[in-house]
Amino acid sequence: MCGIVGAYSFKGENVVPFVSVGSEFLQNRGGMQNQGVGISDGIEVQRSIGRPSQFFSYQMGRLASPIANAGLRYATEGERVGEKNTPPVDVTYRDHIVHLAHNGNIPYEPVLRAWLERQGYQHTRTTDTESLGALLLKEVSDYGIPEGMQRLVGSLGDAACSAVALFPKENTLVAFRDQQGYRPLSMYWDESRGLCLFASEDSAIQNISPEFDGSKIRDVERGEIVVVNKDGVGSYKTTNNRPETFCSFEHIYFGRPDTSLRGLNVAIARFRLGERLWHRYQSDGDFVVVPDSESGDYAAMGYSMASGRPYFKALPKERYPIIFPDGMSSGQRSFMMSNDAERKSVARNRLRLGDFIKGKRVKSIMDSNVRGTTVLANLQNFEDMGVEAADVLVTYGPLRSACHWGIDYRGINELSLKDENTGSIGAANEFMKNWVNERHPGRLKIDSWGYMPPEDLNEVLGGGICMKCLGVDFDGRIHLPEFLVEFYRSKEMSV
C-alpha cells in the first residue's frame, strides 16, 4: 500500500507542483521514516528517505515539466528501508523505459521474478514493482502501449495493482487498476484547461487547489487503463469476469477522512461502523467513549451518538510533527512503522487529557487490532490518567490471516490472534481480553473486548470487499495467473 500521483498537461503547464502537493496529501498512505518518497519529471527519478514535506518542497523549486508522477512508499515487498525500492521505480527492458508508481502487491512475485529472469530480464531491486514494470515493458514492446497494457491487466490474475506509469520516450502517462479493484485510484480530467491528474485518493486531487472542480473527478474503474499523451485521453477496458474485492481496510484505516471510496465517504463509513458496534455490543451504566485517534475518531462519534453517552478525545495525537530523540515523529502512524520498537514509540506518544476521563469507565474505540501494540499502549495511558474501568471495541474483524495484497503484515506469527483459530467472534473476543490482561502488568484491566463481525462489516461497506485477512474466502494459497502455471508446474503456491 502506497500513495501514488501522476499528472499530464496538454498546454505545457508545469505539473510538478500538482504532483508534489498531491503527494503530501497522501502521507496517510506512505513516506514514513526511511521508507522513501520519489518523483519523476519524465527525464529522471529523484528519491529521498527524508520527510515528504521537505522533499517535495525542494523538488518544486528545481523541477518543471508538463508530465510527472510520484510515489510515497509503504514497504510491503523487498527491503523495507532505503532509496533503492522507492517509487517511481525506473525499469529498462528491450529498449523501453518506464517510471512506475505502484500501489498494491503481487502475491506471486517470487514466481514472476523467476519467470522474468528466464525471459532474460535481470533484476536490480527487491521490490515487486520492478517485476511489474518488467512484465509491463515486455507486453508494451511486443504490442505497443494501449494493447500491451490491456494484455498486462488482463493477465495479472489475483494481484493488487493500482499504478501510474510514465513512459519518458513516448511522453505518455498511463494509469490502470487490476480487475478485482483491490486498491483505489482516482482521475481528474479538465478538458478546457488541458490537465489530467491521477491520485490514490480523490481528496488528494481536490486539496491540490480550490480551483479544481470536484465534479471532474472520477474513479478509475477496475480493469480500466487510461492512456494520456499528445493524442488525447483514451480509456481502455479489459474483459473482466473477476469479482470485485476492494480492500476493506481502506475504509477502516488507510483512507483520509475526506476521501470517498466507491462513492462512500471514509468518515461516514467509520461513523456507521461505530453505530453498528453499539447495536452489536450494547451495555448499561455510565461510561465515556474515547477514540484511538485518528482513524478511530469517527467510529467513536458514531458509537457515542448511538449510545447517548459522551465522547471525549482524551488521547489525541500531537498535531505538530515533533521529532523525538529516537528519530520518530509525533505525526507518524504506528501501524506503518518498519519494526516493533518504532511502533511502540509512536503508539505511546499521545497527549493525555486525563481530566475528561479520570475515575470513569471508558469504551475505547479502535479501528483495528493487528499486533496488540496500540491497545497495550492505550491501556497504560488510561491507567496513568486514572481511568476506573475499560472495555475495547474494534470496528474491524479479528485478523486471522496474513495479507499478500498490499498490507505489511506478511506472516501469521505477527498477529496477536495467531493462537486462536476457532473462527468464532465470541472466542476471539474472550481470547483478546485475556491476551491484553496477561500482557499489561498494571492495575487496570479490560472487562470486555468486542470485534466487528465480518458480516456486519460487509453490510456497512456495501459488499464487494476483500476480507481475506479475516479468513473470509481465503484458503491460504496464492492462485497463479495462467501464463505462470506451466513454468511453475502448479496452479497455486503456498504462503
NORFENJO-V560727 format. One record per run of one state. SS is the DSSP state (H for helix, E for strand, C for the rest). FROM is the first residue (numbers start at 0). LEN is the number of residues. Records with the same first field share a line. If there is no record, write none. Layout:
BEGIN
SS=FROM-LEN / FROM-LEN
END
This chain:
BEGIN
C=0-2 / 9-6 / 24-12 / 40-4 / 48-3 / 60-6 / 72-16 / 93-2 / 105-3 / 119-8 / 143-1 / 155-4 / 167-4 / 177-8 / 190-4 / 199-2 / 206-7 / 219-4 / 229-2 / 237-8 / 247-1 / 254-5 / 261-2 / 280-7 / 291-5 / 307-3 / 311-11 / 323-5 / 329-4 / 336-3 / 348-5 / 356-4 / 366-6 / 384-4 / 394-17 / 414-10 / 439-6 / 451-2 / 461-3 / 466-1 / 470-6 / 479-2 / 488-3 / 494-1
E=2-7 / 36-4 / 44-4 / 66-6 / 88-5 / 95-10 / 159-8 / 171-6 / 185-5 / 194-5 / 216-3 / 223-6 / 231-6 / 245-2 / 259-2 / 263-2 / 287-4 / 310-1 / 322-1 / 328-1 / 360-6 / 388-6 / 445-6 / 464-2 / 476-3 / 491-3
H=15-9 / 51-9 / 108-11 / 127-16 / 144-11 / 201-5 / 213-3 / 248-6 / 265-15 / 296-11 / 333-3 / 339-9 / 353-3 / 372-12 / 411-3 / 424-15 / 453-8 / 467-3 / 481-7
END
